[in-house]
Amino acid sequence: MSFSHQYFVFTLNDRLKILQSTDSPAGWLYLALLHATTSHSLPDHYTGMTGMERAFQLLYSAGCWSDQPFNELSLNIIGQIGSISPKVNYYPEHLTCMENIDWNSNGIPYSMQHFGYYLIAKKLIDSSQLFNFMYPQLKTNEMPKIFQGKMHNEMLLKKLYWDYRD
């Protein structure tokens, strides 16, 4: 993966006790990715939240949403966020009595692989693409492979998301 920027700038907001991005939306998305991938079960001393809590807070905030199509860098980051979720399917596929969860072995602990990362990442891309018709001059970037095809069973992810919600 190559980033068009060599770095992102983040500021510490001591009043709100949060890290903030100065770039939008790629910086906000990257900050959410950092919080998600470095999360721990105990809250951070500075923010008072776990990385997962802060990542979801950022992903649902206005900084990550765009009224323009996402650029290639943002789509790359969103794809990485979506890939944190485990792959789920029914077993056997034609029945809905058993669920098969394929946890990622990419170094993130199983307890941090939340079903909601894929769902919010997909929503971010879908809402951004609604406005493609307003920007015909912009080059349409290719959607990350994780959102193409049937790698994830979205209905089962939604079920598991609501079943195991804190």
C-alpha positions in Angstrom: 0.0 0.0 0.0 1.4 3.4 -0.9 0.0 6.6 0.6 0.0 9.9 -1.3 0.9 11.6 2.0 4.0 10.6 3.9 2.3 11.4 7.2 -1.0 12.6 8.8 -1.0 15.4 11.4 -3.0 14.8 14.6 -3.5 17.2 17.4 -4.1 16.5 21.1 -7.2 18.2 22.4 -6.7 18.4 26.1 -10.1 19.9 26.8 -12.0 17.0 25.1 -9.2 14.4 25.8 -9.1 13.2 22.2 -6.8 13.0 19.2 -8.1 15.1 16.3 -7.1 15.0 12.6 -6.3 18.1 10.7 -7.1 16.4 7.3 -10.5 15.4 6.3 -11.8 12.7 5.7 -8.7 10.6 5.0 -7.1 11.7 8.2 -10.2 11.0 10.3 -10.5 7.5 8.7 -6.8 6.8 9.3 -7.1 7.9 12.9 -10.1 5.5 13.3 -8.0 2.7 11.7 -5.2 3.4 14.2 -7.6 3.3 17.2 -9.2 0.1 15.9 -6.0 -1.8 15.2 -4.2 -0.7 18.4 -7.2 -1.3 20.7 -7.0 -3.0 24.0 -9.7 -4.3 26.4 -8.7 -1.6 28.9 -9.5 2.1 28.3 -6.7 4.4 27.2 -5.6 6.7 30.0 -5.8 9.9 27.9 -9.2 9.3 26.1 -10.9 7.2 28.8 -12.2 4.9 26.0 -10.9 1.7 24.4 -9.6 2.0 20.9 -12.7 0.2 19.6 -15.0 2.6 21.2 -13.1 5.6 19.9 -12.8 4.0 16.4 -16.6 3.6 16.2 -17.1 7.1 17.6 -14.9 8.5 14.8 -16.4 6.3 12.1 -19.9 7.6 13.0 -18.8 11.2 13.2 -19.1 13.8 10.5 -15.3 13.9 9.9 -15.4 10.4 8.2 -18.4 11.0 6.0 -18.2 12.8 2.7 -20.6 14.3 0.2 -18.0 13.6 -2.5 -16.7 10.3 -3.8 -13.8 9.1 -1.7 -10.4 9.3 -3.2 -8.1 6.3 -3.6 -6.4 6.8 -0.3 -9.6 7.0 1.7 -11.0 3.9 -0.1 -7.8 2.0 0.8 -8.2 3.0 4.5 -11.9 2.1 4.5 -11.0 -1.3 3.0 -8.5 -1.9 5.8 -11.2 -0.9 8.4 -13.7 -3.3 6.8 -11.2 -6.1 6.8 -10.9 -6.0 10.6 -14.3 -7.8 10.8 -14.2 -11.6 10.7 -15.8 -13.4 7.8 -19.0 -15.1 8.6 -21.2 -17.6 6.8 -23.8 -20.2 7.5 -22.7 -23.8 7.7 -23.9 -25.5 5.6 -24.5 -22.5 3.4 -28.1 -23.5 2.4 -29.2 -23.8 6.0 -29.3 -21.1 8.7 -28.9 -23.3 11.8 -25.1 -23.0 12.3 -22.7 -20.1 11.9 -19.1 -20.3 10.8 -16.9 -17.4 12.0 -13.5 -17.1 10.3 -11.4 -14.9 12.6 -8.6 -12.9 11.0 -5.1 -14.0 11.8 -3.6 -10.6 11.0 -2.4 -9.9 14.5 -5.5 -8.2 15.8 -6.8 -10.1 18.9 -10.1 -11.9 18.3 -11.8 -9.7 21.0 -11.1 -6.6 18.9 -12.5 -8.0 15.6 -15.9 -6.4 15.8 -18.7 -7.4 13.3 -19.5 -3.7 12.9 -16.3 -2.6 11.2 -17.3 -4.1 7.8 -20.9 -2.7 8.1 -19.9 0.9 8.8 -17.2 0.8 6.2 -19.7 -0.4 3.6 -22.1 2.3 4.7 -19.4 4.9 4.2 -18.7 3.8 0.7 -22.4 3.4 -0.3 -23.3 6.9 1.0 -20.3 8.4 -0.8 -21.3 6.8 -4.1 -24.8 8.2 -3.9 -23.2 11.6 -4.9 -21.1 10.4 -7.8 -23.6 11.9 -10.3 -22.8 15.4 -8.9 -19.1 15.0 -9.7 -18.7 13.8 -13.2 -15.3 15.4 -13.6 -13.8 13.3 -10.8 -12.3 10.0 -11.6 -14.3 7.2 -10.1 -11.9 5.1 -8.0 -12.2 1.3 -7.7 -14.0 0.0 -4.7 -11.8 -2.1 -2.4 -12.0 -5.9 -3.2 -13.4 -6.7 0.2 -16.7 -5.0 -0.8 -16.8 -6.6 -4.3 -18.5 -10.0 -4.5 -19.7 -12.1 -1.6 -16.7 -12.2 0.7 -18.9 -11.3 3.7 -22.5 -12.3 4.4 -23.9 -8.9 5.3 -27.2 -10.2 6.7 -25.4 -12.5 9.1 -23.0 -9.8 10.1 -25.9 -7.6 10.9 -27.5 -10.3 13.0 -24.3 -11.0 14.9 -23.7 -7.3 15.4 -27.1 -6.9 17.1 -27.0 -10.2 18.9 -23.6 -9.5 20.6 -23.9 -5.8 21.2 -22.6 -4.4 24.4 
